[in-house]
Amino acid sequence: MLGLMQDQPLLISSLIEFAERHHGDAEIVSRRVEGDIHRTTWRQVASRARQIANALEEEQLLFSDRIATLAWNGYRHLELYYGVSGSGRVLHTINPRLHPDQIAWIANHAEDQILCFDLSFLPLVQAVHAKCSTVRKWIALCDADKLPADSGIPNLVSYEAWMGQRSDVYAWPSFDENSASSMCYTSGTTGNPKAALYSHRSTLLHAYAAALPDVMCISARDSVLPVVPMFHVNAWGIPYSAALVGAKLVFPGPAMDGKSIYELIEAEKVSFAAGVPTVWQMLLGHLQANKLKFSTLKRTVIGGSACPPAMIHAFQELYGVDVLHAWGMTEMSPLGTLCTLKNKHLEMSPEEQTAIRMKQGRAIFGVDMKIVDGNGESLPWDGKAYGDLLVKGPWVVKEYFKGEGGDPLVPDAEGRGWFPTGDVATIDADGFLQITDRSKDVIKSGGEWISSIDIENIAVAHPAIAMAACIGVFHPKWDERPIVAVVKKPGAEVSRDELIAFYQGKTAKWQIPDDVVFVEAIPLGATGKILKTRLREQLRDYKLPEV
């Protein structure tokens, strides 16, 4: 017997229809590339998304054709999110921080038909457009009078001229909710990147889950600032969750420095923000240097890479901002876990609560996870056993676009497929996940595992250290020993011996790094993650002092 409920497909167009109908006057505020502040509403975004859909129809694009973007967080990018996917095409957000050759390869591999870009990326587009064989139209996200006269890009048009004259009367089509909606390529630290291809169904389920009270807890009462880029796993799904609940959205555009972010938070009464640690480090630096406070910011989600305990402490103790530590990946749309306390933890001491908050958190409904040993056997959830982290769920990939890399899933005894995350982790009895390392970065010294993340967190807790990265180097007796590469804060001084001494009492003696290497900068990937492969290349001639 089947249920007698209406059969309504879960489509992205339903989100923008809901936001228009029930939260039409909620604001969308953007700092534009031009430098000014632009204001619109969910109602106007919905109207212009329909104009985009009509423009795509006139281009005679087929169902599931790909439309790419090279754009910052802003209202035009948001309109494309809904106009492209809602009409049945696939939105392909490209990371502009990638190498131009990689961007050209990605555009060709995705077979992008149209590419829309912010004018700040004009030099990048000029460098790659001749190599993008499938792109037949280039659209600059600007007014007609701002279109550069001598771009060198054939038939370049402005976004406003392209879609602005189209009718906003458009009936969103109905189709299979499992149809592709958007795609993001992994950062591809080795070899060519691979694409996660999201569906309408997976996107809506993820949007529902992200808004839950124990996850991001976004509501119509929030003013939300996604500092995480819209080209980084769809800004962690926030543009969809915000429409689902009718929240105000505040977009930072290209101004990602601490001063600009702080001013936007205060001016727009932002209550919730999301970003990676490197951005928040700049924001905290600006606050501390200028003796500032937040007047409205209450919560921030920090993910993308492990959040140092010192950062969590600074937000919570100095500025009264609740830090929600999160973990996920491109292949997971991206949310997997988020760290919020359970009822049983509320009576704990602040120190005990902080120890829990340092973890990456509990699985969100829809995500299942387990840790396994080298033989694929499940390990206990005791907070001590380390294992390879596997996940599954309705917003986790089952394979990559065009089958790149083959079948990534690992079957269990029942034949169900689990996605191998590449992370090494522990899970405690309450289900709290703690990432201890990437599987390729974990350090094995004398048969014992050392977490490079723990080593890095202690280093950045030192007041003189801005950034740290721990890697293992060869040792004739112990196989590997940890060293830590650090970047000092401007004007700060600390010696090798002082920093080594700082580790005393904070970790086991045998886990203390054998050396400190002072560097001008630590290599970062396109999404702000530390590139340890490149760091190892930089330090390939390094030898431990005792060797």
C-alpha positions in Angstrom: 0.0 0.0 0.0 1.3 3.4 -1.0 0.7 6.6 0.9 -2.0 9.0 -0.4 0.1 12.2 -0.5 0.6 14.5 -3.4 3.6 13.8 -5.6 5.5 17.1 -5.7 9.1 16.9 -7.0 11.8 18.6 -4.8 13.0 21.3 -7.2 15.2 24.4 -6.6 12.6 26.5 -8.3 10.2 25.8 -5.4 12.7 27.5 -3.0 12.7 30.8 -4.9 8.9 30.6 -5.4 8.5 30.2 -1.6 10.9 33.0 -0.8 9.1 35.3 -3.2 5.6 34.4 -2.0 6.2 34.4 1.8 9.4 36.5 2.3 9.3 38.8 -0.7 10.4 41.9 1.1 13.4 40.3 2.9 16.6 42.0 1.8 19.5 40.8 -0.3 22.4 43.2 0.3 25.6 43.0 -1.8 28.9 44.9 -1.9 29.5 45.0 -5.6 32.7 44.8 -7.6 32.1 48.5 -8.3 32.5 49.2 -4.6 29.0 50.4 -3.8 26.3 48.6 -1.7 23.4 47.2 -3.7 20.0 46.4 -2.2 17.3 44.1 -3.6 14.8 41.6 -2.2 13.8 38.0 -2.6 10.9 39.2 -4.7 13.1 41.0 -7.1 15.6 38.1 -7.2 12.8 35.7 -8.2 11.6 38.1 -10.9 15.1 38.5 -12.4 15.7 34.7 -12.1 12.7 34.2 -14.4 14.2 36.8 -16.8 17.4 34.7 -16.8 15.3 31.6 -17.6 13.7 33.3 -20.6 17.2 34.5 -21.8 18.4 30.9 -21.6 15.4 29.7 -23.6 16.2 32.3 -26.3 19.8 30.9 -26.4 18.1 27.5 -27.3 20.1 25.8 -24.5 19.1 22.2 -23.9 17.9 20.6 -20.6 21.0 19.9 -18.4 23.3 22.2 -20.5 26.0 23.8 -18.3 26.2 27.5 -17.5 29.4 28.5 -15.7 30.2 31.4 -13.4 33.5 33.1 -12.3 31.9 35.3 -9.7 32.0 36.7 -6.1 29.1 36.5 -3.7 26.5 38.9 -4.9 22.9 39.3 -6.0 23.6 38.6 -9.7 25.3 35.3 -8.8 22.3 34.5 -6.6 19.9 35.2 -9.5 21.9 32.8 -11.7 21.7 30.1 -8.9 17.9 30.1 -9.3 17.4 31.1 -13.0 19.8 28.5 -14.3 18.9 25.5 -12.1 15.2 26.4 -12.0 15.0 26.2 -15.8 16.5 22.7 -15.9 20.0 23.7 -16.8 23.1 23.1 -14.6 24.9 25.8 -12.7 28.6 25.3 -12.8 30.5 27.5 -10.3 34.2 27.7 -11.1 36.8 28.7 -8.5 38.6 31.7 -9.9 41.6 31.1 -7.6 42.6 28.1 -9.7 45.4 28.3 -12.3 44.2 29.5 -15.7 45.1 26.3 -17.4 43.1 24.4 -14.8 40.1 26.7 -15.3 40.2 26.1 -19.1 40.4 22.4 -18.6 37.5 22.4 -16.2 35.3 24.5 -18.6 36.0 22.1 -21.4 35.5 19.0 -19.3 32.1 20.3 -18.1 31.3 21.4 -21.7 30.1 24.8 -20.5 28.0 26.6 -23.0 27.9 30.1 -21.4 30.3 31.6 -18.9 29.3 34.6 -16.7 32.0 36.5 -14.9 32.6 39.5 -12.6 34.7 42.2 -14.1 37.4 41.7 -11.6 38.1 38.4 -13.3 38.3 40.0 -16.8 42.1 39.4 -17.0 41.6 35.7 -16.1 38.9 35.4 -18.8 41.1 37.1 -21.3 43.8 34.5 -20.6 41.5 31.5 -20.9 38.7 32.3 -23.3 40.5 31.2 -26.5 41.1 27.8 -24.8 37.5 27.2 -23.8 36.2 25.4 -26.9 32.6 24.7 -25.8 31.8 28.2 -24.5 29.7 30.1 -27.1 28.8 33.2 -25.1 30.7 35.3 -22.5 28.7 37.5 -20.2 30.2 40.2 -18.0 28.2 40.6 -14.8 27.8 44.4 -15.1 25.6 47.2 -16.5 25.8 47.8 -20.2 27.7 51.1 -19.7 30.4 49.3 -17.7 31.2 46.8 -20.4 34.9 47.1 -21.4 35.2 48.4 -25.0 38.5 46.6 -25.8 38.2 43.3 -24.0 39.5 41.1 -26.8 36.7 38.6 -26.1 34.5 38.1 -29.2 30.8 39.0 -28.8 31.1 39.9 -25.1 27.8 41.1 -23.7 26.8 42.7 -20.4 24.6 40.7 -18.0 22.0 43.5 -17.8 21.8 43.9 -21.6 21.5 40.1 -22.0 18.8 39.4 -19.4 17.4 42.8 -18.5 15.1 43.2 -21.5 13.5 39.7 -21.1 10.1 39.2 -19.7 9.8 38.1 -16.1 6.8 35.9 -16.9 8.0 32.3 -16.9 6.5 29.1 -15.6 9.1 27.0 -13.9 9.1 23.6 -15.5 8.5 20.4 -13.5 10.8 17.5 -14.0 12.5 14.6 -12.2 13.9 15.8 -8.9 17.0 13.6 -9.5 17.9 15.8 -12.4 21.3 17.5 -12.2 21.1 21.0 -10.7 24.7 22.3 -10.2 28.2 21.1 -10.2 31.5 21.8 -8.4 34.9 20.5 -9.1 37.2 19.4 -6.4 40.3 21.5 -5.8 42.5 18.8 -7.5 45.7 18.9 -5.5 46.9 15.9 -7.5 46.0 15.3 -11.1 42.9 17.0 -12.7 40.0 17.9 -10.5 36.8 15.8 -10.5 33.2 17.1 -10.5 30.5 16.5 -7.9 27.2 16.7 -9.8 24.4 17.7 -7.4 20.7 17.0 -8.0 17.6 19.1 -7.2 16.6 16.5 -4.6 20.0 16.4 -2.9 20.2 20.2 -2.8 16.8 20.6 -1.2 17.4 17.8 1.4 20.7 19.5 2.2 19.0 22.9 2.5 16.4 21.5 4.9 19.1 19.8 7.0 21.4 22.8 7.1 18.7 25.0 8.6 17.9 22.7 11.5 18.3 24.0 15.0 21.2 21.6 15.7 22.9 22.6 12.5 23.1 26.2 11.3 19.8 27.2 12.9 19.0 29.8 10.2 15.6 31.5 10.4 13.7 34.5 9.0 15.0 36.4 12.0 18.6 36.2 10.9 20.7 38.4 8.8 23.2 36.0 7.2 26.6 36.7 5.9 28.1 33.9 3.8 31.8 34.8 3.6 32.5 31.3 2.3 32.4 31.9 -1.5 29.5 30.9 -3.7 32.1 29.1 -5.9 33.1 26.9 -2.9 30.5 24.1 -2.7 27.6 26.6 -3.3 28.6 28.6 -0.2 27.9 25.6 1.9 24.3 25.6 0.7 23.4 28.9 2.5 21.8 30.5 -0.6 19.3 27.7 -0.7 18.7 27.5 3.1 18.2 31.2 3.3 15.5 31.1 0.7 13.9 28.1 2.5 13.5 30.2 5.7 13.3 33.7 4.2 16.5 35.0 5.9 18.1 38.3 4.9 21.3 37.7 2.9 24.4 39.9 3.1 27.1 39.3 0.4 30.6 40.7 0.8 31.5 40.7 -2.9 35.3 40.9 -3.5 36.1 42.8 -0.2 37.3 39.9 2.0 39.6 41.8 4.3 38.9 42.1 8.0 37.9 45.8 7.9 35.4 45.4 5.1 33.8 42.3 6.6 33.5 43.9 10.1 31.9 47.1 8.6 29.4 45.0 6.7 28.5 42.9 9.8 27.8 46.0 11.8 26.0 48.0 9.1 23.7 45.2 8.1 23.2 43.8 11.7 24.5 40.4 10.7 23.6 37.8 13.3 25.0 34.7 11.6 28.2 34.3 9.4 30.0 31.4 7.8 33.6 31.2 6.5 36.9 29.4 6.6 39.6 30.0 9.3 41.9 32.1 7.2 39.2 34.8 6.7 38.2 34.8 10.3 41.8 35.2 11.3 41.9 38.5 9.3 38.6 39.6 11.0 39.9 38.8 14.5 43.1 40.6 13.7 41.2 43.8 12.7 39.0 43.6 15.9 42.0 43.2 18.2 44.1 45.9 16.6 41.3 48.4 16.7 39.7 47.4 20.1 36.4 46.7 18.4 33.3 44.6 19.4 30.4 43.0 17.6 26.9 44.5 18.3 24.7 41.9 16.6 26.8 38.8 15.5 25.8 35.8 17.6 26.9 32.7 15.7 29.5 31.7 13.1 30.0 28.4 11.3 33.7 27.7 10.7 34.7 25.0 8.3 36.8 24.2 5.3 39.7 23.2 7.5 40.2 22.5 11.2 39.4 25.6 13.3 42.2 26.3 15.8 41.1 26.2 19.5 42.6 29.7 19.9 40.1 31.0 17.3 37.1 29.4 19.0 38.3 30.8 22.3 38.7 34.3 20.9 35.3 34.4 19.3 33.5 33.0 22.4 35.4 34.5 25.3 36.4 37.9 23.8 33.5 38.7 21.5 30.5 36.6 22.7 30.1 34.8 19.4 29.1 31.1 19.5 31.4 29.1 17.2 29.8 26.2 15.3 32.7 23.9 14.2 31.7 22.1 11.0 33.1 19.4 8.7 32.2 18.4 5.2 33.6 18.2 1.7 32.6 19.0 -1.9 31.5 15.4 -2.4 29.0 15.9 0.5 27.3 19.1 -0.8 29.2 19.8 1.7 27.8 19.4 5.2 28.6 16.2 7.1 28.8 17.2 10.8 28.3 20.3 12.9 29.2 20.7 16.6 26.4 21.7 18.9 26.1 20.5 22.5 23.5 18.0 23.6 21.2 18.5 26.6 23.5 16.2 28.8 26.4 18.6 28.2 24.7 21.7 29.5 25.6 21.0 33.1 29.3 20.5 32.3 32.0 23.1 33.2 33.0 25.6 30.5 36.3 23.7 30.1 34.5 20.4 29.5 32.1 22.1 27.0 35.1 23.7 25.2 36.7 20.3 24.8 33.6 19.1 23.0 33.3 22.2 20.8 36.8 21.6 19.5 35.5 18.6 17.7 34.0 18.7 14.3 30.6 17.7 15.7 27.7 15.2 15.3 26.4 13.8 12.0 23.4 15.6 10.5 20.3 13.6 9.8 20.8 12.2 6.3 24.5 11.5 6.8 25.8 8.2 8.2 29.4 7.7 9.0 31.9 5.1 10.4 35.6 4.7 10.9 37.4 1.5 9.7 40.8 0.0 10.1 43.2 -1.0 7.3 41.1 -4.2 6.7 37.8 -2.3 6.4 36.6 -3.5 9.8 34.5 -1.0 11.8 36.2 0.5 14.8 34.5 1.4 18.1 33.1 4.8 18.9 35.2 5.4 22.0 36.9 8.7 21.1 40.3 6.8 21.1 40.3 4.5 18.1 41.6 6.2 14.9 40.3 5.0 11.5 39.6 6.0 7.9 36.3 7.9 7.8 33.6 6.6 5.4 30.2 8.3 4.8 27.0 7.8 2.9 23.7 9.7 2.5 21.3 11.3 0.0 23.6 14.3 -0.6 26.8 12.3 -0.9 28.2 11.5 -4.3 28.0 8.0 -5.7 30.4 8.7 -8.6 32.1 11.7 -10.3 30.9 13.5 -13.4 31.8 11.5 -16.6 32.9 8.6 -14.3 36.3 10.2 -13.6 38.3 8.1 -11.2 36.1 5.1 -11.5 33.8 3.9 -8.8 34.9 5.6 -5.6 32.5 3.8 -3.2 33.6 1.1 -0.7 31.0 -1.7 -0.3 30.2 -3.1 3.2 29.1 -6.6 4.1 25.5 -5.8 2.8 26.9 -4.4 -0.4 26.0 -0.8 0.4 28.4 1.8 -0.9 30.3 4.1 1.5 32.3 7.1 0.3 35.9 7.2 1.5 36.6 10.8 2.7 40.4 10.5 2.9 40.2 11.7 6.5 41.4 9.9 9.6 39.1 10.4 12.6 37.9 9.3 16.0 34.2 9.2 17.0 33.2 9.3 20.6 30.4 7.5 22.4 28.1 10.5 21.8 28.8 10.5 18.1 31.1 13.5 18.0 33.6 13.3 15.2 37.1 14.5 15.5 39.3 14.7 12.4 42.8 13.9 13.3 44.4 14.2 9.9 44.1 13.6 6.2 45.1 10.0 5.5 48.0 11.1 3.5 49.2 13.6 6.1 49.1 11.5 9.3 52.5 11.1 10.9 53.6 7.6 12.1 56.5 7.8 14.5 57.8 4.6 16.1 54.6 2.8 15.2 52.4 5.5 16.9 50.2 8.0 15.2 50.7 11.7 15.6 48.0 14.2 14.6 49.4 17.0 12.5 46.2 19.0 13.3 46.9 18.9 17.0 50.5 20.1 16.5 49.2 23.0 14.3 46.6 24.0 16.8 49.1 24.3 19.6 51.4 26.4 17.5 48.8 29.0 16.4 47.7 29.3 20.1 51.1 31.0 20.7 50.5 34.8 20.5 53.4 35.3 18.0 52.2 32.7 15.4 49.8 33.6 12.6 49.8 30.3 10.8 51.3 26.8 11.2 51.5 23.6 9.2 52.9 20.3 10.5 54.5 17.6 8.3 56.4 14.4 9.0 60.1 14.1 7.9 62.3 11.0 7.7 64.0 9.8 10.9 66.5 6.8 10.9 65.1 5.4 14.2 61.5 6.5 14.4 60.7 6.4 10.6 59.0 9.8 10.8 59.1 12.8 13.2 57.0 15.9 13.1 58.2 19.4 12.4 56.1 22.5 12.3 56.5 25.3 9.7 55.2 28.6 11.1 54.5 32.2 9.9 55.0 34.8 12.6 52.5 37.7 13.1 53.8 41.1 11.8 56.2 42.6 14.4 56.1 39.5 16.6 59.2 37.6 17.7 59.6 34.0 19.0 62.6 31.7 18.8 62.6 28.0 17.9 63.3 27.0 21.5 60.6 29.2 22.9 58.0 27.6 20.6 59.2 24.1 21.4 58.9 24.9 25.1 55.4 26.2 24.5 54.3 22.6 23.7 55.3 21.3 27.2 52.3 20.1 29.1 50.0 20.6 26.1 50.7 17.2 24.4 52.6 14.0 25.0 56.3 14.6 25.1 56.9 12.2 22.2 54.4 14.2 20.0 56.2 17.5 20.4 57.7 18.5 17.1 61.5 18.0 16.7 62.0 21.3 15.0 60.4 24.6 14.0 60.9 26.1 10.5 60.1 29.8 10.1 58.7 30.6 6.7 57.4 33.8 5.0 54.2 32.0 3.9 52.5 28.7 4.0 51.1 27.5 0.6 47.3 27.6 0.4 45.0 26.0 -2.1 42.2 27.6 -4.0 39.8 27.1 -1.1 42.1 28.3 1.6 43.4 24.9 2.7 47.0 24.3 3.5 48.8 22.5 0.7 51.1 20.1 2.5 52.2 18.5 -0.8 53.7 21.9 -1.9 55.1 22.5 1.6 56.9 19.2 1.4 58.3 20.2 -1.9 59.5 23.5 -0.4 61.2 21.7 2.4 62.5 18.7 0.4 66.1 19.5 1.3 65.3 19.9 5.0 67.1 17.5 7.4 66.3 17.1 11.1 69.0 18.5 13.4 70.0 15.2 14.8 70.3 13.4 11.5 
